[in-house]
Amino acid sequence: MLVDSHCHLDFPDFEEDRAGFIERAGEAGVGLMVTISTRVRQFDRIRAIAEAHQNVFCSVGTHPHNADEELYVTADELVHLAGHPKVVAIGEAGLDYFYDKAPRDAQAQGFHTHIEAARQTGLPLVIHARNADDDMIAILEEETGKGAFPFILHCFSSGAALAKAGVELGGYISFSGILTFRNSQELRDIAKTVPHDRLLVETDAPYLAPVPKRGKRNEPAFVAHTAHVLAETIGLSDEETARLTTENFFRLFTKVPRDAAR
């Protein structure tokens, strides 16, 4: 069984046939999916999707692109919303200096708030990091010094230094379809350095469809292609990699019951 640890099933791309996408995921061997929150004010929609499907879970949080819109959201509110049985993670939150859609100080403020919620709940923080490696390392080191919290560097496309720091601080590294791209050899080289017990796979659907689906709308079923390339990269079989990344998922996402998979 495979797990898509990060997708966005609430996005309009899935509106017309969400049940079909989930069914196709199961046919591809993807037994569980986590649909990720990007705005707390839209959390009800995310939660409803998770409630409607046994093998779909969700997070609660504010994407760094939207950080300045939701600075009123407190750690206590996130903790409260995370009490729902279908909420298994905090985020996604973090830093994005590539698009800079929100002021950087707002991104950092929101990130700190989400870290506190992850620390209080013990749920993994789903971290978005793009073109912000130095500041990301600094914040992770600072906050871990205040008390450890579980986290995942999702859709990893950063440098080796951030991967190393993330692992040393107890984090997990999740690879998306970017790993399969022809020009991603540097990323595959980084994947080889990540301890096997810290590896996860995801789609980030509807974005970043892996080869051979590149250019199409991504969907959870396609995580199998990313897992295949990860297997080749780290020298394991597809079956071993599926088993490895699924066990890692359950170790990190401790709130997800194993019998929820289909």
C-alpha positions in Angstrom: 0.0 0.0 0.0 1.0 3.6 -0.7 0.0 6.8 1.0 -0.4 10.2 -0.6 0.7 12.3 2.4 -0.2 15.6 0.8 -2.9 16.5 -1.7 -5.5 19.2 -2.1 -8.8 17.5 -2.7 -10.8 20.6 -1.9 -9.4 22.5 -4.9 -11.7 23.2 -7.9 -9.8 20.7 -10.1 -11.4 17.8 -8.2 -14.9 19.3 -7.7 -16.7 17.5 -10.5 -15.4 13.9 -9.8 -13.8 13.9 -6.4 -15.1 10.4 -5.6 -13.7 9.2 -8.9 -10.2 10.5 -8.1 -10.3 8.7 -4.7 -11.5 5.5 -6.3 -8.7 5.6 -8.9 -6.2 6.1 -6.1 -7.4 2.9 -4.5 -7.1 1.0 -7.8 -3.5 2.3 -8.0 -2.7 0.9 -4.5 -3.0 4.2 -2.7 -4.9 3.3 0.5 -4.8 6.7 2.4 -4.7 10.3 1.5 -4.2 13.5 3.5 -5.9 16.6 2.1 -4.1 19.7 3.2 -5.5 23.0 4.5 -4.4 26.3 2.9 -6.8 28.6 4.7 -8.3 28.1 8.2 -11.4 30.0 7.1 -12.1 27.3 4.6 -11.5 24.5 7.0 -15.1 23.4 7.0 -14.8 22.4 3.4 -11.6 20.4 4.0 -13.2 18.7 7.0 -16.3 17.7 5.1 -14.3 15.9 2.4 -12.4 14.0 5.0 -15.6 13.1 6.9 -17.1 11.8 3.6 -14.4 9.3 2.9 -13.0 6.7 5.3 -9.5 6.8 3.9 -9.1 10.5 3.6 -7.8 12.7 6.5 -6.9 16.3 6.7 -4.9 19.1 8.2 -5.7 22.5 9.5 -3.7 25.6 8.8 -2.7 28.6 6.7 -0.4 28.4 3.6 2.4 31.0 3.7 0.9 32.5 0.5 -2.2 33.4 2.6 -0.4 34.2 5.9 -1.3 37.9 6.0 -5.0 37.1 5.6 -5.1 34.9 8.7 -2.7 36.4 11.3 -5.7 36.5 13.6 -5.6 32.7 13.8 -4.0 31.7 17.1 -2.3 28.5 18.2 -5.2 27.8 20.6 -7.7 28.0 17.7 -5.6 25.5 15.7 -5.3 23.2 18.7 -9.1 23.4 19.1 -9.8 22.6 15.4 -7.2 19.8 15.5 -9.3 18.0 18.1 -11.6 16.7 15.3 -10.8 12.9 14.7 -10.1 13.5 11.0 -7.5 16.2 11.6 -4.1 14.5 11.7 -1.7 17.4 11.0 -1.1 21.1 11.4 -0.4 23.3 8.3 0.7 23.7 5.7 2.7 26.7 6.9 6.2 27.9 6.3 8.1 30.3 4.1 7.9 30.9 0.4 10.4 33.5 -0.9 9.9 32.4 -4.5 6.5 33.9 -5.0 6.5 36.2 -2.0 2.7 36.4 -2.1 2.6 37.5 1.6 5.0 39.7 3.4 7.9 37.7 4.8 7.3 38.9 8.4 3.7 37.7 8.1 4.9 34.3 6.8 7.3 34.0 9.8 4.6 35.0 12.3 2.2 32.5 11.0 4.9 29.8 10.9 5.7 30.3 14.5 2.0 30.1 15.4 1.7 26.8 13.6 4.8 25.4 15.3 3.3 26.1 18.7 0.1 24.3 17.7 2.1 21.3 16.5 4.1 21.3 19.7 0.9 21.4 21.8 -1.0 18.8 19.9 1.9 16.5 19.0 0.6 16.4 15.4 3.1 16.8 12.6 3.5 20.2 11.1 3.4 20.2 7.3 6.1 22.7 6.2 6.2 24.5 2.9 9.7 25.8 2.2 10.7 27.4 -1.1 13.8 29.6 -1.7 14.0 30.3 2.0 16.5 27.7 3.2 18.6 29.8 5.5 15.6 31.4 7.3 13.9 28.0 7.5 16.9 26.4 9.1 17.2 29.3 11.6 13.5 29.1 12.6 13.5 25.3 12.9 16.7 25.4 15.1 15.3 28.2 17.3 11.9 26.6 17.8 13.3 23.1 18.4 15.4 24.6 21.1 12.2 25.6 22.9 10.8 22.1 22.7 10.7 19.4 20.0 7.7 19.1 17.6 7.1 16.6 14.8 7.3 18.0 11.2 7.6 17.1 7.6 9.4 19.2 4.9 6.8 18.6 2.2 7.3 18.6 -1.6 11.0 18.9 -0.9 12.8 20.9 -3.5 15.3 22.8 -1.4 19.0 22.3 -0.9 21.1 19.6 0.9 21.7 21.9 3.9 18.0 22.1 4.7 17.4 18.4 4.2 20.3 17.7 6.6 19.1 20.2 9.2 15.6 18.9 9.0 16.6 15.3 9.6 19.0 16.2 12.4 16.1 18.1 14.1 13.9 15.1 13.9 11.9 15.9 10.7 10.8 13.8 7.8 11.3 14.6 4.1 8.5 14.1 1.5 9.2 13.9 -2.2 6.7 14.8 -4.9 6.6 14.4 -8.7 9.5 16.9 -8.9 11.7 13.9 -8.0 10.9 12.3 -11.4 11.7 15.3 -13.6 14.6 15.0 -15.9 16.4 18.0 -14.5 16.1 16.9 -10.9 19.2 14.9 -10.5 20.4 17.1 -7.7 17.2 16.4 -5.8 17.6 12.6 -6.4 21.1 12.9 -5.0 19.7 14.5 -1.9 17.1 11.8 -1.6 19.9 9.2 -1.4 21.3 10.9 1.7 18.0 10.9 3.6 17.7 8.1 6.2 15.2 5.5 5.0 13.1 5.9 8.1 12.5 9.6 7.3 11.2 9.3 3.7 7.7 10.0 2.5 6.0 10.4 -0.9 3.2 12.7 -2.0 1.5 14.2 -5.0 0.7 17.8 -4.0 -2.1 17.3 -6.4 -3.5 18.9 -8.5 0.1 20.2 -9.1 3.4 18.7 -10.2 2.3 15.5 -11.9 5.2 13.1 -12.1 6.7 11.6 -15.2 5.1 10.0 -17.3 2.0 12.1 -16.4 3.8 15.5 -16.4 1.7 18.2 -17.9 -1.5 16.6 -16.8 -3.7 17.4 -13.8 -2.1 15.5 -10.9 -4.1 13.1 -8.7 -3.4 10.9 -5.7 -3.1 7.7 -7.9 0.0 9.2 -9.5 2.0 9.0 -6.3 2.9 5.5 -7.5 5.1 7.0 -10.2 7.0 9.1 -7.6 7.4 6.1 -5.4 8.8 4.1 -8.3 11.5 6.7 -9.0 12.3 7.0 -5.3 12.7 3.2 -5.2 15.2 3.4 -8.1 17.0 6.3 -6.4 17.6 4.6 -3.0 18.1 1.1 -4.4 15.0 -0.7 -3.2 12.2 -2.5 -5.0 8.8 -0.8 -5.5 7.3 -3.1 -2.9 10.0 -2.3 -0.3 9.6 1.4 -0.9 5.8 1.3 -0.6 6.2 -0.6 2.7 8.9 1.7 3.9 7.1 5.0 3.2 3.8 3.7 4.5 5.4 2.7 7.8 7.1 6.0 8.0 3.7 7.7 7.4 2.1 5.9 10.3 5.1 6.7 12.6 4.7 10.4 11.9 1.0 10.7 11.5 0.2 8.9 14.7 -3.5 9.9 14.7 -4.3 8.0 11.5 -5.8 4.5 12.4 -4.3 1.7 10.3 -7.7 0.2 9.7 -8.8 3.3 7.8 -6.9 2.3 4.7 -8.6 0.8 1.7 
